[in-house]
Amino acid sequence: MSRLAKKPIHIDPSLTMHIGEDAVSFKGPLGELTLRLLSGISLRKEGEMLWVDYKGDERRTAPNQGTMWSLLKNAAIGVSS
């Protein structure tokens, strides 16, 4: 399990986020970004926090959890500041 992915991603209140089955989109004051989720990765939103989890076989999906966390955090920062 990734050390980074143990932490939630803070979602700015000015940001609109839509979580689909295989993609997540961010819309903010600086534009809009859509990211496809890697296989085996699931997201859950609790208030202003976004958590990145993996499901299934740990050997295949656990390494992608940290990568997806970084991509999502950078997308959220990119459209909001």
C-alpha positions in Angstrom: 0.0 0.0 0.0 1.2 3.4 -0.9 2.2 5.8 1.9 0.7 8.7 -0.1 -2.6 7.0 -0.7 -3.1 6.5 3.0 -3.8 10.3 3.1 -7.0 11.8 1.7 -6.9 14.4 -1.1 -8.4 17.7 -0.1 -11.0 18.9 -2.6 -11.3 22.7 -2.7 -14.9 24.0 -2.3 -14.6 25.9 -5.6 -14.1 22.6 -7.4 -16.8 20.5 -8.9 -16.0 16.8 -9.1 -17.9 14.0 -10.8 -16.9 10.4 -10.1 -18.0 8.0 -12.8 -17.5 4.2 -13.2 -14.2 4.4 -14.9 -13.3 8.2 -14.9 -13.4 11.2 -12.7 -13.7 14.8 -13.8 -12.7 18.0 -12.1 -14.1 21.4 -13.0 -12.8 24.6 -11.4 -12.0 28.2 -12.1 -9.0 27.4 -14.3 -10.6 24.8 -16.5 -11.7 21.2 -16.6 -9.8 17.9 -16.5 -11.0 14.3 -16.9 -8.9 11.3 -15.8 -9.6 7.6 -16.5 -9.2 5.4 -13.5 -6.7 2.6 -13.6 -8.2 -0.8 -13.3 -8.7 -2.0 -9.8 -8.8 1.5 -8.3 -11.9 2.9 -6.6 -12.7 6.3 -5.2 -14.8 7.5 -2.3 -15.7 11.0 -1.4 -16.3 12.0 2.2 -17.2 15.7 2.5 -14.2 17.6 1.1 -11.9 14.6 1.2 -11.3 12.1 -1.6 -9.9 8.7 -0.7 -8.2 6.4 -3.2 -8.6 2.6 -2.6 -7.8 -0.5 -4.5 -9.8 -3.6 -4.9 -8.9 -7.1 -5.9 -5.5 -8.7 -6.2 -3.0 -6.6 -4.1 0.0 -7.6 -6.3 -1.4 -6.0 -9.4 -3.4 -3.0 -8.1 -1.5 -1.8 -5.0 1.3 -0.2 -7.0 -1.2 1.8 -9.1 -2.9 3.2 -6.0 -0.1 5.7 -5.4 0.2 6.6 -9.0 -3.6 7.3 -9.2 -3.4 9.3 -6.0 -0.7 11.6 -7.4 -2.6 12.1 -10.7 -5.8 13.0 -9.0 -4.1 15.4 -6.6 -2.3 17.1 -9.4 -5.5 17.4 -11.4 -7.4 18.9 -8.4 -4.6 21.5 -7.9 -4.3 22.2 -11.6 -7.9 23.3 -12.0 -8.3 25.2 -8.8 -5.0 27.2 -8.3 
